[in-house]
Amino acid sequence: MTRRSTLASTAAVFALCAASTAYAQSDVQVVETTVARSANVCPGHSKDRTTPTVKLVPVGGLRVLLDKGLVMCPDRRLDADAPAVWYGQWGVYTWNPEVDGAGKLVAAQIDKMTRDESFPNDTLVWDAKGQVLKNRTVPAFEPRPGAAVRVKVR
């Protein structure tokens, strides 16, 4: 009887390990797909600038982004006092990778917005503390030529 329960326990442990490995591989694929989408859409993309911030976003949030066709783009044109932007018309999150904390800031905003599934059509600009800035001018988002992005017409 003890041997059967030991075998059952061992089998259960292996099954859990196999399941967690498959889940981890799926998470890695989600990250890679998000980075690849950024490469196709974002003019300022580089793997070195994009990947660290993509990895800060919970995988569930990345899945929502991919499902809804939303994109994460680094943009060094953004000012230090307004380092993160949501371009609602385009479905694009941008951040300045050269500003300390901008990646964490945009990851937190993505996490919040994907949990609420609130993606306004308006452009939202955040300061370094995560507060929405009103009437702030930021550079227009311009996708790579030929990139397939979501465009909402008002």
C-alpha positions in Angstrom: 0.0 0.0 0.0 2.9 2.4 0.8 4.5 1.6 -2.5 1.4 2.5 -4.4 1.0 5.8 -2.6 4.7 6.6 -3.2 4.3 5.8 -6.9 1.2 7.9 -7.1 2.9 10.8 -5.3 5.9 10.6 -7.6 3.6 10.4 -10.7 1.7 13.4 -9.4 4.9 15.4 -8.9 6.1 14.6 -12.4 2.7 15.6 -13.9 2.8 18.9 -12.0 6.4 19.5 -13.2 5.4 18.7 -16.8 2.4 21.0 -16.6 4.4 23.9 -15.1 7.1 23.4 -17.8 4.5 23.6 -20.6 2.9 26.7 -19.0 6.4 28.3 -18.7 7.1 27.6 -22.4 3.8 29.1 -23.3 4.6 32.2 -21.3 8.0 32.5 -23.1 6.2 32.3 -26.4 3.8 35.1 -25.3 6.7 37.3 -24.5 8.5 36.5 -27.8 5.3 37.1 -29.8 4.8 40.5 -28.1 8.4 41.5 -28.9 8.0 40.3 -32.5 4.8 42.4 -32.9 6.7 45.4 -31.5 9.4 44.7 -34.1 6.9 44.8 -36.9 5.0 47.9 -35.8 7.4 50.2 -33.9 9.9 52.4 -35.6 12.0 52.7 -32.4 12.1 49.0 -31.7 15.2 47.2 -30.7 15.2 43.9 -28.9 17.5 45.4 -26.2 15.0 48.3 -25.5 11.8 46.4 -25.8 12.3 43.0 -24.2 13.1 44.1 -20.6 9.8 46.2 -20.4 7.7 43.5 -22.0 9.0 41.0 -19.4 7.8 43.4 -16.6 4.1 43.0 -17.8 2.3 40.1 -16.3 1.8 37.3 -18.9 -2.0 37.6 -18.5 -1.7 41.3 -19.5 0.4 40.3 -22.5 -2.2 37.8 -23.6 -4.9 40.5 -23.5 -2.6 42.8 -25.6 -2.1 40.1 -28.2 -5.7 39.1 -28.2 -6.9 42.7 -28.8 -4.1 43.6 -31.3 -2.4 46.1 -29.0 1.3 46.9 -29.2 4.1 48.0 -26.9 6.6 50.4 -28.5 9.7 52.1 -27.0 9.9 55.8 -28.0 13.0 57.8 -27.1 11.3 61.0 -28.2 9.1 61.1 -25.1 10.2 63.6 -22.4 11.4 62.6 -18.9 8.5 64.3 -17.3 6.0 62.4 -19.5 7.7 59.1 -20.2 4.7 56.9 -21.0 1.8 57.3 -23.4 -1.3 55.3 -24.5 -2.3 56.1 -28.1 -5.9 54.9 -28.0 -6.6 55.5 -31.6 -3.7 53.2 -32.6 -3.9 50.8 -29.6 -0.2 51.4 -28.8 1.6 51.9 -25.5 4.9 53.8 -25.6 7.6 54.6 -23.1 11.0 56.2 -23.1 13.5 53.4 -22.3 16.1 55.9 -21.4 14.1 57.3 -18.5 14.5 55.4 -15.3 11.3 53.8 -14.2 9.4 54.4 -17.4 9.3 50.7 -18.2 7.9 49.9 -14.8 5.4 52.7 -15.2 4.1 51.6 -18.5 4.0 47.9 -17.3 1.9 49.0 -14.3 -0.5 50.9 -16.6 -0.8 48.0 -19.0 -1.5 45.7 -16.0 -4.2 48.0 -14.7 -5.9 48.6 -18.1 -5.8 45.0 -19.2 -7.4 43.9 -15.8 -10.2 46.5 -16.3 -10.3 45.9 -20.1 -10.5 49.7 -20.4 -8.8 51.0 -23.5 -10.1 54.5 -24.3 -9.8 56.0 -27.7 -8.1 59.1 -26.3 -4.4 59.6 -25.9 -3.3 59.2 -22.2 0.0 60.7 -21.0 1.5 59.7 -17.7 4.1 61.5 -15.6 6.9 59.6 -13.9 4.7 59.0 -10.9 1.9 57.4 -12.9 -0.5 60.4 -12.8 -2.4 61.3 -16.0 -1.3 64.6 -17.5 -4.0 66.7 -19.0 -3.5 68.9 -22.1 0.1 67.5 -22.6 1.5 67.5 -26.1 3.5 64.4 -27.1 5.0 63.3 -30.4 2.5 61.6 -32.7 2.7 57.8 -33.0 3.9 56.8 -36.4 3.9 53.0 -37.2 6.5 51.5 -39.5 5.4 51.7 -43.1 3.2 48.8 -44.0 2.6 47.8 -40.4 -0.8 46.3 -39.5 -2.1 48.3 -36.5 -5.5 48.9 -35.1 -7.0 52.3 -36.0 -10.2 53.5 -34.5 -12.0 56.2 -36.3 -14.0 58.5 -34.1 
